[in-house]
Each structure stands twice: as C-alpha cells, then as structure tokens.
Amino acid sequence: MKKSLIALTVLLTVTLAAQGQQPQRRSWRNFQTETPMVHDPVMAYEDSTYHLFATGHGLQHLTSRDRKMWTVSRQPLMTVIPRWATDSVPGFTNHVWAPDVIRWHNRWWLAYSCSTFGKNTSAIGLLSTGSLRNAVWSDEGCIVASRAKRDNWNAIDPCFVIDDNDQPWMLWGSFWDGIQIARLDTTMHIAPGERPRTIARRYDPACKTMAPNPTSKYAGRNAIEAPFVFRHDGYYYLFVSWDYCCRGPKSNYRVAVGRSRHVAGPYLDRNGKDMLKGGGTIFLEGDKTNYEAAGHCAAYHIDGQDIFICHGYSTAHNGASILIQRPIRWTPDGWPELD
C-alpha cells in the first residue's frame, strides 16, 4: 500500500521555476499520504487542523490532524481564476504559484502569484475568508503587479508579516533586484504612497563574479527569492532562498537567513553583513543523501514549538519535490538552527 501511495504521489509532482514555473497536468484525486509532494508550501492552523497550501493548478490544498498523514484535496483551492489575473499577465492561465496565508483581524488572508517562466510581468493576488473549514474564498483583487521594462523586481513569492504595532507588511521577489518590501493598508493592499524597496540581494551589486543563470536570460544572476519573515525574541528573521530550484537532481536551492530589530531592515547575517549587499548565513542546503537541494521555506510557532517547513528535491524520488518539516532550536546568541 505504501509503495502504491508513493507511486501515486509521484504522478502528482509539479515541476516549477522560481522566476516562473512550467506546469504539468495534474489528476486531482482525494487521497492520503505521509510523503506529500508539494512546491512552495505554507501552513495554517485552525480548529486542530493543519492546512498546507502550495503551488499547483489553482493552488494545492492539503489537510492533516498530526502533520504526519496528509489528505490531498480532491479539487484545487481556486476553481475559478479571476479575469483580472489572466488579463494582467499574458500567458498566465491557472497554474498558480507560491502562496502565503496569515490570520489577521479575525480573517484569513491568502496571497498568490501569477506569472510565466522567466518573466517579470507578474501579479500577486489576494483571497480572504472567515474560516478555513469549508472555506468560501473572496477575490480581493491584485495587491501588487510588476511589468517588464518598467520594474526591476518581480511580483511573485509573497510573504505577509505583522509588526509589533499590528501593522501589516508584505515582502516578495524573485531575482532582478531581489527581495522587496512595502507597507500594507487595512485591506491588505499596498498602502497609499508606499513604494517597494529592496532589502536583500544574492550578490552585492559591485560583485563581478556572479554565477551564470542556467534557467533564464531575462531574470539575470541575482538568484534570490521566496522571502519569509519569522518573529522571535525581539528580532525579525528573514529567510530567503538562494540559487536555483525546479531542476530536479540538478537543483542547488538553499536557504539563508539574517535578522533585524525592524521589519523593514537592515537584515544582517551572523557575521554582520547586510543582506542588501549579499549577506546571509546558510541555514539549510541539500545533504546529497536525502535531498539534492531544499528551499522556499516558511516558519511557524504552533503548539509551543517553532516549526520550519520547505520543499526538498528528494534523491529517493529522482529529484521530486517533497515536504520537509523540522523543529527549530535557538542558539544562546539567538540564531535559528534545525534539529
């Protein structure tokens, strides 16, 4: 039976790209598995149930009571793609990427990415609902959009964060000039007068030895994306993914981290280097035994424990993208490590 489940989940593997993703056809059958194959996972917890959302046709949705056995939803989260999304992003249809979800002011807010491979004409959309149980999601329109030749950033990979003053912010970004941040208003859209600003890059702009980009000539070599901010003990910890995902066993994706006392930065690594100038302390990378590479992460405090999740390219499954879950421990000087 276990082998049958693994075989079935292999059929559900989605191959994505960070600046853009290339879809595969998916057969949505309701089933359970201990080895969920997901890409860009984020998690929510409500009424003793864990909800996992991930990239897929209309977004993938899984649920669990124990974070061990997962039920893959029969249907995608978004059965209808808003017309504004397909109109805004030429070539985008229904393969929705890299969501984030947060509970704020008694409502769940879910952001998602609309784009095409290697291009930065993209948009981040917004859904909301009062409860995740039998949720009816409302279309809240577009949070932010980018345009090729107009913007030197890419509107994908959103991450919500609420600061110490109950002020919502959003980070996003993939390649181009790196990770962006902007303050949101009470509707979870970009606040009036707010302009995106860069807070993290893969390389210092003065660097002359950037590794070439093997996936897209348009995105350039600033191989950083998928921001996620986790608050702990007076600091904001910024996790980012470096280098290249979505290439199966050829992937070299990895996670780096820095921290700041302020949500908008500056974020410094353990050596004091600013992430805006290419700083970042390696937090997780492939061990070449279980995973060739790992990245696009999230972190949560649930049931008294700090939990780190991401996807990893499994060596046992020929580079397929598998859910990774690990507890976080904290060093005496306040840096996260994995158990």
C-alpha positions as CSV (number, residue, x, y, z in Angstrom):
1,M,0.0,0.0,0.0
2,K,2.8,2.4,0.9
3,K,4.5,1.8,-2.4
4,S,1.2,2.5,-4.2
5,L,0.8,5.8,-2.4
6,I,4.3,6.8,-3.3
7,A,3.8,5.9,-6.9
8,L,0.6,7.9,-7.0
9,T,2.2,10.9,-5.4
10,V,5.0,10.7,-7.9
11,L,2.3,11.2,-10.6
12,L,1.3,14.4,-8.9
13,T,4.7,16.0,-8.9
14,V,4.8,19.6,-10.1
15,T,7.9,21.0,-11.8
16,L,8.2,24.7,-11.2
17,A,10.6,27.5,-11.7
18,A,11.2,30.3,-9.2
19,Q,11.1,33.2,-11.7
20,G,8.4,31.3,-13.4
21,Q,7.0,27.8,-13.4
22,Q,6.3,25.2,-16.1
23,P,3.1,23.3,-15.3
24,Q,2.4,19.6,-15.6
25,R,-1.1,18.1,-15.9
26,R,-2.5,17.0,-12.6
27,S,-5.2,14.5,-11.7
28,W,-6.9,15.6,-8.5
29,R,-7.9,12.5,-6.6
30,N,-8.6,12.7,-2.9
31,F,-6.0,10.5,-1.2
32,Q,-3.8,10.3,1.9
33,T,-0.1,10.2,2.1
34,E,2.8,10.6,4.5
35,T,5.0,11.8,1.7
36,P,3.3,14.8,0.2
37,M,4.9,16.1,-2.9
38,V,4.5,19.9,-2.8
39,H,6.3,23.0,-4.0
40,D,6.5,26.3,-2.1
41,P,4.5,25.1,0.9
42,V,2.9,27.4,3.6
43,M,0.9,26.3,6.6
44,A,-2.1,27.5,8.6
45,Y,-3.6,26.0,11.8
46,E,-7.3,26.2,12.8
47,D,-9.6,24.1,15.0
48,S,-6.9,21.3,15.5
49,T,-6.4,21.0,11.7
50,Y,-3.2,21.9,9.8
51,H,-3.8,23.3,6.3
52,L,-1.0,23.2,3.8
53,F,-1.2,25.4,0.6
54,A,1.3,25.0,-2.3
55,T,1.9,25.8,-5.9
56,G,-0.3,24.0,-8.4
57,H,-3.2,24.3,-10.8
58,G,-5.5,26.6,-8.9
59,L,-3.3,26.0,-5.8
60,Q,-2.8,22.7,-4.0
61,H,-4.6,22.2,-0.6
62,L,-3.8,19.5,1.9
63,T,-5.0,19.0,5.5
64,S,-3.8,17.0,8.5
65,R,-4.5,16.5,12.2
66,D,-1.0,15.5,13.1
67,R,1.3,16.8,10.3
68,K,2.2,13.2,9.5
69,M,-0.7,11.9,7.4
70,W,-1.9,14.4,4.9
71,T,-5.1,14.4,2.9
72,V,-4.7,15.9,-0.6
73,S,-7.8,17.8,-1.6
74,R,-9.8,16.5,-4.5
75,Q,-10.1,19.9,-6.0
76,P,-7.7,22.9,-6.2
77,L,-8.3,25.8,-3.9
78,M,-9.2,28.2,-6.8
79,T,-11.7,26.5,-9.1
80,V,-12.1,29.8,-11.0
81,I,-9.2,32.1,-11.8
82,P,-10.1,35.8,-11.7
83,R,-10.3,37.5,-15.1
84,W,-8.1,40.4,-13.9
85,A,-5.3,37.9,-13.3
86,T,-5.3,36.4,-16.8
87,D,-5.7,39.9,-18.3
88,S,-2.8,41.3,-16.3
89,V,-0.3,38.6,-17.1
90,P,-0.1,37.4,-20.7
91,G,0.3,33.6,-20.9
92,F,-0.9,33.0,-17.4
93,T,-3.8,30.6,-17.2
94,N,-4.4,28.6,-14.0
95,H,-1.0,27.4,-12.7
96,V,-0.8,29.4,-9.5
97,W,2.5,29.7,-7.6
98,A,3.9,30.3,-4.2
99,P,1.1,31.3,-1.9
100,D,1.2,32.8,1.6
101,V,-1.5,32.7,4.3
102,I,-2.0,34.6,7.5
103,R,-4.7,35.2,10.1
104,W,-5.2,38.9,10.9
105,H,-8.1,40.8,12.4
106,N,-10.3,37.7,12.5
107,R,-9.9,36.8,8.9
108,W,-7.6,34.6,6.8
109,W,-5.7,36.3,4.0
110,L,-4.1,34.3,1.2
111,A,-1.8,35.9,-1.4
112,Y,-0.8,34.0,-4.6
113,S,1.5,34.6,-7.6
114,C,0.5,34.8,-11.2
115,S,3.4,34.7,-13.7
116,T,5.1,32.9,-16.6
117,F,8.5,31.3,-16.8
118,G,11.5,33.7,-16.6
119,K,9.4,36.9,-17.0
120,N,8.7,39.7,-14.5
121,T,5.3,40.7,-15.9
122,S,3.6,39.2,-12.9
123,A,0.9,39.9,-10.3
124,I,0.2,39.0,-6.7
125,G,-3.5,38.3,-6.0
126,L,-5.4,38.2,-2.7
127,L,-8.1,36.0,-1.3
128,S,-9.9,36.1,2.1
129,T,-12.2,34.0,4.2
130,G,-13.5,33.9,7.7
131,S,-12.6,30.3,8.3
132,L,-10.6,27.6,6.7
133,R,-13.2,24.9,7.4
134,N,-15.2,24.5,4.2
135,A,-13.8,27.9,3.2
136,V,-15.5,30.2,0.7
137,W,-12.8,32.5,-0.5
138,S,-13.5,36.0,-1.7
139,D,-11.5,37.6,-4.5
140,E,-9.8,40.7,-3.1
141,G,-8.1,41.7,-6.4
142,C,-4.5,42.5,-7.0
143,I,-2.1,43.5,-4.3
144,V,0.8,44.5,-6.5
145,A,1.9,43.9,-10.1
146,S,5.2,44.2,-12.0
147,R,5.9,44.9,-15.6
148,A,8.9,44.0,-17.8
149,K,11.0,47.1,-18.7
150,R,9.1,49.1,-16.1
151,D,10.0,47.4,-12.8
152,N,13.4,45.9,-11.8
153,W,11.6,43.4,-9.5
154,N,9.2,40.5,-9.9
155,A,5.8,40.4,-8.2
156,I,5.8,36.8,-7.1
157,D,6.6,34.9,-3.8
158,P,4.6,37.0,-1.4
159,C,5.1,36.9,2.4
160,F,2.9,38.6,4.9
161,V,4.3,39.9,8.3
162,I,2.6,41.8,11.0
163,D,4.9,44.1,13.0
164,D,4.9,44.9,16.7
165,N,2.5,47.7,16.1
166,D,-0.1,45.5,14.4
167,Q,0.9,47.0,11.0
168,P,0.8,44.6,8.1
169,W,3.7,44.4,5.6
170,M,4.4,42.3,2.6
171,L,7.7,41.0,1.2
172,W,8.1,39.5,-2.2
173,G,10.5,39.0,-5.0
174,S,12.4,36.7,-7.3
175,F,15.7,37.6,-9.0
176,W,16.0,41.0,-10.8
177,D,16.9,43.5,-7.9
178,G,16.0,41.0,-5.2
179,I,13.6,40.9,-2.2
180,Q,11.1,43.8,-2.0
181,I,9.1,45.1,1.0
182,A,6.1,47.5,1.3
183,R,3.7,48.5,4.0
184,L,0.1,47.4,3.5
185,D,-3.2,49.1,4.5
186,T,-6.1,47.6,6.4
187,T,-7.4,45.9,3.3
188,M,-4.0,44.1,2.8
189,H,-3.1,46.1,-0.3
190,I,-0.1,48.4,-0.8
191,A,-0.6,51.5,1.4
192,P,-1.2,54.8,-0.4
193,G,2.1,56.5,-1.3
194,E,4.1,53.4,-0.4
195,R,6.8,52.3,-2.9
196,P,8.6,48.9,-2.9
197,R,12.2,48.9,-1.7
198,T,14.9,46.3,-1.9
199,I,16.1,44.7,1.4
200,A,18.1,41.6,0.2
201,R,20.1,40.5,-2.8
202,R,22.0,37.4,-3.6
203,Y,25.1,39.4,-4.6
204,D,26.5,42.8,-3.8
205,P,25.8,45.0,-6.9
206,A,29.5,45.6,-7.2
207,C,30.2,41.8,-7.4
208,K,32.0,40.8,-10.7
209,T,31.9,37.0,-10.2
210,M,28.2,36.2,-10.2
211,A,27.4,32.6,-11.2
212,P,25.6,32.5,-14.6
213,N,21.8,31.8,-14.6
214,P,21.1,28.4,-16.2
215,T,17.3,29.0,-16.4
216,S,16.6,32.4,-17.8
217,K,18.5,35.2,-19.5
218,Y,15.8,37.7,-18.5
219,A,16.0,37.3,-14.8
220,G,19.7,37.8,-14.6
221,R,22.1,36.4,-11.9
222,N,20.6,37.8,-8.7
223,A,19.5,34.4,-7.6
224,I,17.5,35.2,-4.5
225,E,13.7,34.7,-3.9
226,A,11.0,33.3,-1.6
227,P,11.3,35.6,1.5
228,F,9.7,34.6,4.8
229,V,9.9,36.6,8.0
230,F,9.6,34.9,11.4
231,R,9.4,36.9,14.7
232,H,11.4,35.6,17.7
233,D,12.5,37.3,20.9
234,G,12.6,40.9,19.6
235,Y,14.0,40.1,16.2
236,Y,12.6,39.6,12.7
237,Y,14.4,36.8,10.9
238,L,14.4,36.9,7.2
239,F,14.7,33.6,5.4
240,V,15.4,33.6,1.7
241,S,16.2,31.0,-1.0
242,W,19.4,31.3,-2.9
243,D,20.3,29.9,-6.3
244,Y,18.2,27.5,-8.5
245,C,15.2,25.4,-7.8
246,C,13.0,23.3,-10.0
247,R,15.7,21.4,-11.8
248,G,15.2,18.0,-10.1
249,P,18.5,16.4,-9.1
250,K,20.3,19.4,-10.7
251,S,18.8,21.9,-8.3
252,N,21.1,23.7,-5.9
253,Y,18.5,25.6,-3.9
254,R,19.3,26.5,-0.3
255,V,18.1,28.7,2.5
256,A,19.9,31.7,4.0
257,V,18.9,33.8,7.0
258,G,19.6,37.2,8.5
259,R,17.9,39.2,11.2
260,S,16.8,42.8,12.2
261,R,15.2,44.6,15.0
262,H,13.0,46.3,12.5
263,V,10.7,44.7,9.9
264,A,12.0,46.8,7.1
265,G,15.6,46.0,7.9
266,P,18.5,46.3,7.6
267,Y,18.9,42.5,7.9
268,L,22.3,41.3,8.9
269,D,23.8,37.8,8.9
270,R,25.8,36.2,11.7
271,N,28.9,38.0,10.5
272,G,27.2,41.4,10.5
273,K,26.9,41.6,6.7
274,D,23.9,43.3,5.3
275,M,21.6,41.1,3.2
276,L,21.1,44.1,0.9
277,K,24.8,43.6,-0.1
278,G,24.7,39.9,-0.5
279,G,24.8,38.9,3.2
280,G,23.1,35.8,4.5
281,T,24.0,32.9,6.8
282,I,23.4,29.4,5.3
283,F,20.5,27.8,7.2
284,L,19.7,24.7,5.1
285,E,21.0,23.1,2.0
286,G,20.9,19.7,0.3
287,D,22.9,16.9,2.0
288,K,23.1,14.9,-1.3
289,T,21.9,11.9,0.6
290,N,18.3,12.6,1.3
291,Y,17.9,15.8,-0.7
292,E,19.8,17.3,-3.5
293,A,18.6,20.8,-2.6
294,A,15.9,22.4,-0.4
295,G,14.3,25.8,-0.2
296,H,11.2,28.1,-0.5
297,C,10.5,27.9,3.3
298,A,8.2,29.1,6.0
299,A,8.4,29.0,9.8
300,Y,5.7,28.9,12.5
301,H,5.1,28.8,16.2
302,I,2.5,26.1,16.7
303,D,1.6,24.1,19.8
304,G,4.5,25.5,21.8
305,Q,7.1,24.6,19.1
306,D,8.9,26.5,16.4
307,I,8.5,24.6,13.1
308,F,10.4,25.0,9.8
309,I,8.9,23.8,6.5
310,C,10.1,23.8,2.9
311,H,10.3,21.6,-0.1
312,G,13.3,19.4,-0.9
313,Y,14.4,17.6,-4.0
314,S,14.3,14.0,-2.9
315,T,17.1,11.7,-4.0
316,A,14.9,8.7,-3.3
317,H,12.2,10.1,-5.6
318,N,14.5,11.0,-8.5
319,G,14.5,14.7,-7.6
320,A,10.8,15.1,-6.9
321,S,9.8,17.9,-4.6
322,I,8.9,16.6,-1.1
323,L,7.6,18.4,2.0
324,I,10.3,18.8,4.7
325,Q,9.3,19.6,8.3
326,R,11.9,20.2,11.0
327,P,11.8,21.7,14.5
328,I,13.8,24.9,15.1
329,R,16.2,25.3,18.1
330,W,17.8,28.6,19.1
331,T,21.5,29.2,19.9
332,P,22.4,31.2,23.0
333,D,23.1,34.2,20.8
334,G,19.7,34.0,19.2
335,W,20.2,32.3,15.9
336,P,18.0,29.6,14.5
337,E,19.3,26.1,13.8
338,L,17.5,22.8,12.8
339,D,17.1,19.8,15.0
